[in-house]
């Protein structure tokens, strides 16, 4: 079966010089058949087995899913894990207090006894990938409706999953690729004892903060460190004092020889999502209305948080992670919209679609199979766009808006159990204990003042931007009652709701009553919005099914139309490999960006009046003394560098690996000029921003004095083989000929 699938991929992905090597997010098990020879020519020294293997140690065994949305890598034989500072940011914020602010001050465990267990943090290893297309599509026929098709596929996936779990403790996921044209089964092993080891202060790990986010040149030491633990018998286990550091199947050695322009590098990680096969209809939708409204909602949320964060250092710590998460994609959508317009992505997509239509019209069989693909997508978008604002403003403004509303939903199980006359008292007590713990976590990082302002503001935005006929009746009545001024209403909610403070919640849980939950103003409001949202979703169900069908056929048709093109699946948070070189770029006319930055640039950006550009005293002392240890290049300390890899969100924390499989950097961002890259890759502009591994080690060693961590790593300074260019190849060939 595997040979059949590989053969299909070879046909579909046969080499084309029209596609640059740095584009593509490749499934690791298919690297040998699809891109290995090209990677080898560029400087790769590893065998395919050393990249991905089920039976032997390989690179894939050192790459992990960190938490639920980042990548990490194992860098020592004792389970030491490296990821981005912004990936560990929420964890560090959560365990920080005003008295021991590890975000501000940094933290270094001098021994394993000082490492801090992190409840709920998981690290996930990929064990193997298996083809599953034939199994998933068994019994699926062309005359099925989309609903029937989806039901059959779900049944097949459930069966595959159950069979795959037999005899093991793996987490199994069957994943679709190419909009459901292909499927693979992924087997994962999850470790739940993960401990915080170290991170620089945010003045280093988040240097430049929102101002520099997505920008180059960059000077951020974006890294944090954790350790994975296992049971004494070598199995994944929950936290226990008896657990021991993980003995990994593979860890990444570290190379401190530095990178130069043109050096081959590759990145392995878990890119979250791309939409490279989006049509012109989707581009137009995003540019015209969806993206600008998304930006407006998040800008309002950021302003509300910032107002109180500026006034109170406690609130600033409480909301540091929430603000960072919100700001990241606020800026992303601004850049994406600008990029789509500047690079004329709509026009390029339209040209491809017109070519697709012409190709279809040349053959009756193609017409029968693919003629409705683009019309179906167009019809679907037309219907979905009618309800865009109702769905967007609910998800961003209500569901991810005022926390009091989302928190009230956690009491639905208790409400259901209280209403059940046959329920045992022990079950209710179990509900109560869980809610007490949830409340403690919730209110630790919470300001009622911020949330009250958030509620008033989000209700206002929803009321004025969602069509009236799509709004909850309750909101219309409130708008009429309060003359569309939601501030006094928000004030009343926070005065009356049992969900407004930890004290109120605990008082209620001492003697919980179903009616008290049902009649709570926050619970009632959220219930009204959720029921309204469900009705909106019903109105778009058929349109989304039509969209799925159209996209699936469109991609299948493109593959048939362009047999010499390298197709790769959109990112879907499964492990991928992308490869390229260290590279500079020209973002605009007469503007050139070098491929690296230095510590001198950190000093040049220093601005003590804003927390984003404060430089720690100790870092300045090291700079002035040029005390860089083995990590500098003479009196120069390099900080970040650029590569032309194809990455996206989820790749944060991914290792940048040289041709010998050694760690040389840590990916943490994309560049502003190519923010449309999730939809259209632009090889001349798209760059990955990486922190140089030498800067990471310099901060650990010289700044943090955590030499205990340095000592457990395998560090080399030997240069890998350099890429052989065309001119060099010609010279070598001539030399060999002359010898003959």
N, C-alpha and C positions, 0 to 999 in steps of 0.2 A: 504493500500500500504506500509506504514512504517513497519508494522509487517512482511510483506513478505520479504522486504529488510533486516531487522534485522535477520530474520531466515536464510537467505542465508549467512550473515556474521558469524553467530554462527557456521554454518557447516564448513565454510572456516577457521575460526579462533579458532577452538576448542583448548583447552589448551594443550601445549606440553612442558614438562620440558626440552626438548632439546634447546628451545629458551629462552634466559635469559630475565628477566623482564625488564632490562634496555634498551633493543632494541625495537624500534617501535615508530612511530609517529602516534598517534591515533586520529581519528575524534571524537571530544568531544561528539556529540550526541549518539555515539555508545559505550562509555566507560562503561556504566552500564552492557551491555550484554557481552562485550568482556573481560574486564580486571579489573572490579571493585572489585571483591572478592580478587583478588591477591593484589591489591593496599591496600585494607582494612587490609589484613593480615600483610602487610609491615608497616602499621602505619597510613593510611588515616583515618581521623575521620569525614569527610564530607559525606553527602549523594550524590548520583548521581545528584539529582536536584540542589544541591548547587554548582556543577561543571558546568553543562549545563542545562539551562532551558529557554524556550521561554516565559513563562508566569510570572515567578518570578525572583527576583534578584539572580544572580549566578556569579561565577568567570569569565565566559566568558564576562560579561558586563564590567569588569574592564580592559580587555586586548584589545589593539588597534593596528592597523597598523599605525606606525608613518612615515609620509611622504610616500615614495613609496617603501621602502625596508627594514624597521626595525620594531621591535616590541616595544611597550611601555605599561605602566600600570598606571591606575589612583590610587593615593595613599592618597586622601583626599576627604572630602565631598564638596570641592570647586574646583574640576576639576584639581587639581595638578597632573602633569604627570611626570613620571620618565622613562628615557631611557638611552642608553649608550652615553658617551661623543663622541665616534666616529660616532654615529648616528646623533648627533646634530652638528658635526664638521663643515660640509659645511655651515649650517645656521650661526653658530658663526663666521666663517671666512668671510661670506658674509656681515655681519653687522659690522665687525671690520674695523678699519682704522689704518694707522700707528700712528696716534695720540691717538687713543682709541682702542688698540689691546686687544680685549676680549679673544682671543685665548691665548695670552701670560699672561695676567693679571687676567683672570677669571672675573666673573660678578655675583652679587647677587642683586636681586630686594628686597629692604627693605619694599616695599609696592606694592600693585597691580598697583598703578599709575606708578611705575617705570618699569613695565613689558613691553617688547618690542614686538609690533606686527610684525609677520613674514609673509610677502606677499607670497602667493603661497603654504604655508605649510598647509597640511591637516592631520587630524586625523580621522581614520575610525573605526567604531564600528560594530561588527557582531551582527545582530538582530536574525537571525534564519537560519537553514539549512533544506532543504527539499530534499528527494530522487527524482531523475528525470530520472533514467535509462530507465524505460519503455516508458516514453514520448519521450526521445531523440532518442531511437532506434525504435520508431514506424515507420513501413514501410520500415525498413532496412532489406534486404534479403541477404542470403549467396551468391547468384549468381551475386550480384552487383560488378562492378569494384570499386577500391578504390576511384576513382574520383566521381563516382555516389554515393557511400556511404557517402563520405564527404559532398557532396552537400545536400543530404537528411538530414543529421545530422545538418548541418548549418540552414536549413529551420526550422527544429523542434526546435532548440535552439532559433532562432529568435522569433518563436511563443510563446515559454515558457516565454521568457524574456519580451515580450510585455504584456502578460497576467499577469505576476507577478508584473509588474509596475503599474497596474491599481489601482487607489485609494490611492497611496502612493508616497513618494519622495525617495524611496530606490534606491540604486544602486544595480542592480541585475546581477549576473554572474553565468552562468551554467558551471561547471567545470568537466573535465574528470578525472577519476581515473583508475588505472590499465590499462593504455594505451588504454582507450576507452571502457573497458569492463563494467564500471559503471560510473554514472554521478550523481552529486548533484547540487542543486540550492542554491546559497548563497545570502542572503539579507543583505545589508550594509547601514549604515547611516553615512554620511560624514560631519564633522565639519571643517569649513574653517577659523575660527577665532582662531588662535593658537599663543600664545605669549611666548617669551623667558623669563624664570624666573631666571635661575642661572646655573652656571657651575664652577668647579674649574679651575685654570690655567692649560694649557696643561702639565706643569711640574708634575701635579698630574693625570689629566684625560688621558694623553697620555704617562705617564712615561714608559720609555723603548722603545717607538715608534716602528720602524721597526726592531730593533735588537731583541726585546722581543716578537714581534708579533708571535702568534701561539706557544709560548714557555711557559714551566713551569720549575721552579717557576716564578710566575708573581706577580708584585707589583703595579698594575695600578688601580687608582680610576676612573674607566671608567663609568662616569655617567654625565648626564645633565638633566635639569629640565625645563618644559614648563607648560603652563596652557591652558586648553580648555575653550572657551567662547561660550555662546549661546545667542539667542535673549531674550529680557525681557519676552516673552511669552513661553520660553522654547524650541524653535526650533533651528536647525542648521542655521547659518547665516554667511554672509561675515562680515569682520571687521566693527565694528561701536563702537563709544565711548559709546553708550547706552547699548551695550551688557554686560552681566553679567557672572560671573564664572559658569561653568557647574555644575548642580546638577546631579551627575552620578547615574545610577541605582545600581551600586555597586562600591566600592573602596576597596583596599587591606589594612587591618590593618598591622602593622609592629611589628615583634617580635625581640627583641634584647637580647634574652637569649643565642643566639649563636647556632651553629651546631656542632655536634660531628660525628666522623666516624661511619657509619652505620645508621645514621638518615634517615628516609624516606623524600624524597622531590620530587616535580614534577615541570615541566616547561610547561607553556602554551604560545604559540606564533605563529609566522607565518614563519616557515621554507621555504626558497625560492625554493630549488630544490635538489633532490637526484636522483640517477640512480642505485638503488639497484638491478634492474633486467637486468642491462647491461650484454651482452654476452661476451664471450672470444674474439670475433671479435672486439668489441668496446675497450676492454682492450688493445689488441695488437696495435690497431690504435693509441690510446692515448700515450702509452709508446714509440712506435717506432718513431713517427714523429710529431704528432699534438702538444702534450704538450711541447716538447723541443722548437719548433718554437714559440709557444705562449710566452714562457719564454724569448726567445731571443728578440722578438719584444718589450716586456714590459721593459726588462732590458735596451734597447737602449733608450726608451722614458724616463725612470727614470734618466738615465745618462744625457740626454739633459736638462731636467728640473733642475736637481741638480747643473749642472755647473753654471747656472745663479742664482739659489737660494743661493748658497754659496757666491756669489759676492755682492748680493743686498738684504737687508732686506725687501724692498718693494716687490720684486719679490717673496721672500720666503713666504710672507703673501698671495700674489695673487695666488700662486700655491700650498699652503699648502694642501688644500682639494684634488686637482687634483692629487698631488703626492701620498697622502695617499691612494686614491682609486686605483691608478695604482699599487702601491707597494703591496697592500693586496693580490690581486690574482696572482701577479707575484710570491710571496713567496708560495702561496697556491699551484700553479701548480708544483713548484719544489718539495714541500713536498708530493704532491699526487703521482707523478711519482716514487719517492723513496719508498713510502709506498706500492704502487702496486707491485713493484718488491720485496721488502723485505718480504712482507706477502704472496707472491706467489698467488696473487689473480687470475691471468690468469689460473693457474693450477686448482684452486678450481672451477672456472667457467666452465672450460673444463670438469671436472669430473661430475658436475651437468648436463651439456649438454649431455654427454655420457649416463648418467643414464636416461635422458629424452628420448633419442633415443631408448634405450633398452625397456623402458616402452611402447613406441609407438608400437614397433615391436611385442609386445605380443598380440595385439588386432587389427583386421582389421578396426573396427570402429574408433579407435584412429588414425590409419594410414591415413584413409580418411580425418580425421579432422585436424590433427596436423603435418603430415609428412613433409609438405613444410615450416613449421614455421622457423626452423633454416637455411635451404637452402636459403630461401627468404632473411633472415637477412644477410647471407654471401654474396649473390649476390649484395644486396644493398650497403653494405660496400665497396665491390670491385669497384663499379661504383663511389660512392661518393668520395673515396680516390683519384681518378684521379684528382679531382678538389679541394682537401682539401687546398692546399697552396694558390690557387687563392682566395678562399673564406676567409681563415684566414687572409691573408695579406691585403685584402681589408677591412675587418671589424676592425681589430686591428691597421693596419698601416695607412689606409687612412680614413675610416669613423670615427674612434675614434683616429685619429692621428692629423695632422695639423688642428688647429681650423679654420683657414681661409677658408678651403674647406667646412667644415660643415656649417659655418656661411653664406657662399655664397648661400647655398640651401634655406635659409630663404627668399630669394628675388624671388623665383619662382612664388609666387602668384602675386606679383607686376608686374613681367614680363608678365604673362598671361593677367593681366588686362590692362597693357599698350598696348598690341597687339590687344586687343578687341576694335574695333572702336565704338561699341555700348555702352561701359561701361560708367556709370555716373561718373562725376568728383568726387563726394562725396565718391564713393567707392575707388578710387585711393588715395584720401586724408586719408581715413581710413587706407589703407595699409601703407602709409607713416608714420602716427603717431605710428602705432604698431611697425614698423621697427626702428623708432627713440628710442622707449623704449627698444626694444630688443638690439639695439646697445649699449645703455648706460650700460645695465647689462653685456653684453658680454665683453666690453673693460675695465670694472672695474677691472676684474681679468685676465688681458691679458698682455703679453709681446711679441711684434712683433719680438724681437730678438730670444726668445725661439722658437716661432712658425716658423720662417724662418729656423732655424736649424732643427726643427722637419720635415719640408717639405722636405728638401734636404735629410735627413737621411732616412725617410720612403720611398721615391721614390727609393733610392738606395737599400734598403732591398727588396722592392717589385720586382725590376728589376732583382736582382740576385737570388731570391728564388722561383719565380713563373715561371712555364714553359713558354717559349717564345710564344708558340702558344695560350696561354690563357691570354696574356697581351693586354691592349688597344693599338691600333695602334698609338695613340698619344704619349704614353710612349716610344714606340720603336723609333719613330722619334726624340723625345727629347734626348734619349740615344745616338743616332747616331750623332745628331747635337752637343751635348755637351761632346761627348766621354765618356759617362756614368758618368760624374762628374756633379751632380745635384746642387751643391752649387751655381754656377753662375746663373743657371736658377731660383733657389729659390730667389736669390737676385733680379732678374728682376721682378719676380711675385710680390714681396712686394713693389717694386718701382712703378709698373704700376697698380696694382689692387686697385679698389675702396673699397675693403673690408679689407685693411691693417691697417686702423686706424679709430678712431671715427671721426676725422676731415674730412677725405675723404668721409666717409659714409654720414655724414650730408651735406657736400657740394653737393654730388650727389643727395640726396633727395630733395634738393631745386629745382632741375629741372631734374627729372628722365627721362631717355630715355631707351626704350627697348633694343636698339642696344648696349648701354653701358654695360648693364648686360650680354647680349649674348656674347659679344666679350671680356669680362673681363677674364684675364688669369686664375684666380682661379676658376671662374665659369665654364670655358671651360674644365679645367682639371678635376674638380669633375664630370661634365657631362659625360666625356669620361669614367671615372672609373665606374660610376653608370650604364651606358649602358652596359659596358663590364660585370659587375657583374650580371646584369639581364640576359644576355645571358648564363652565367655560370650556374645560377640557373635553367634556362630552361633545361639545359643538365642533371640536377640531379633530376628533378621533379618526374619522374617515379621511380627512385631509392628510394627517400624518401617515396613515396607511398607504395612501396614494403616493406620498412623498417617498416612503421606503421602497415601494415598487419602482418608481421612476428612477431613483438614484441607483438601485441595484442593476437595472437594465442599462442605464447610461454608462456605468463603469464597465460592465461586461462588454458593451458595444465598443467602448474606447479601446479596450484590450484587443478586441478583434480587429479594429480599424488600424491600430498602430502596433503591429506584431514585433517591430524592431525597437520599440521604446521600453526603457527600464521602468516598469511599474513597481511601486512599493506600497504597502498598505498604510492608511492613515494611522497615526499614533492612537493607541487605546489603553495606555498604561500597562502595556506588556513590555518585556525586555526587548530593547533594540540596540543595534550597533550602527553608528554613523562614523564615517572616516573622512579625512581631508588633510589639510596642512596648516601650519602656523602662517598667518597671512595678515598683511596690512589692508587698508582700503581707502578709497577716495569717496567720501560721502556727498560731495558737491563740487562744482566747478572751482578749481584752484585750491581745493582743500585736501590735504593728505593727513591721514592718521597713521602713526607708527604702530607696530604690532605689540609694543610693550609700554608699561609705565613703571615709574620708580618711586622710591621713598621720598625723593626730592619733590615730587609732585604732591605728596601728602602735605609736606610743609608749605608748599605754595598755596594750597587751598585752605590752610588753617584760618579759622574765623572764630575766636573765643566767644563772640556774641551770640552764636547759634549752636545748639547742641549737635547739629549734624556735622559740624566741621571742627570740633574740639580735638586737639591732638594731646594724648597723654604725655605727661612730663617725662616719664621714663623712656618713651619712644623717641622723644626729641633728644634726650641724652645719648641714646644709642646711635642716632643719626649723626649728631655732632661729633661723636667719637669714631664714627665709621666702624663701629663694633658689630660686624655682621657675621663673625665666625666663618664657617665653611659655606655659608649660604649666599654670600655676596659675590659680585664680580669686581674684585678690587675695592674701590670706594663707592661702588654702585650697588644698591639693593633693589632688585626688580620686584614689583608687586603683582601686577596682572599682565596677561597677554591675550592675544586674539587668535582664534582659529576660524576656519570657514565651515565648521560642522553644522549639521542640520539637527537642531534640538528645539524643544519647546518646554512649557511648564511641566513639571514632573521630573525633568532632567536635572533640576537643581540638586547639587551635591554629587552629580555624576563624575566619575574619574576621567581625567584626560590621560590617556595611556600612550606611551611611545611604541615603536615597532617591536620592542622586546618584551612588551607586557608590563612595563614599569610605570609607576605613577609619576607624572610630571606636573599635574595641575588639577584643579577642581572647578568644574563648570558652575557658573552661578547666574548668568544673565544673557540676554540677547541685546542687540543694539537698536537704538531708536529709529534709525533710517530704514530698518527692515521689519517694522512691527506688523506688517501684513504677512509675514512669513508663514504663519500657520495656515494661510489660505493659498499663498503663492510664493514659492521659494525664489529669491532673487540672488543668484550666485555672486554677482559683482558687489552686492551690498550686505548680504546676510553674514553676520559674524557672531561667534560665541565668545562671551567674556569669561575668562578663567582667572582664578587666583593662582599664582605661581606656587608650586609646592615648596620652593625654597623660602618664600615669604611665610608660609604656614609654619615651617620648621623653625625659622628665625624667631617668630613670635612665641612659639612653644618654648624654645630653648633660651634665647637671650632675653626676651621680654618676660615670659612667664616663669623661667627657671624650672620648668617641669622636665628636667633631664631624665627622670624615670620613664617618661613616655618615649623620649627619643631612643633610649637604650633598648626598647623592645621592638623597634622597627628594623627592617633590613634595608640599609641605605647604601647605594652605590653611586660612584661618580663617573663610571665608564660611559663614554659616548656610544649611542647605538649607531648602526649603519645608516648613512645618509642616503637620501633619495638620489637615484641616478637619472639625470636629465637626458633629453634626446641628444644634445651635443656631446655629452660624455659617452653615451652609447656608441655614437658614430666613431669617436676617437678610439674607443676600446676595440671596435670591430676592425678598424684600420690597422691597429697595432697587432692584433691577432693574425690578420692577413699577411702583414709584412714578415711575421715569424715563419709563416708557412712557406 
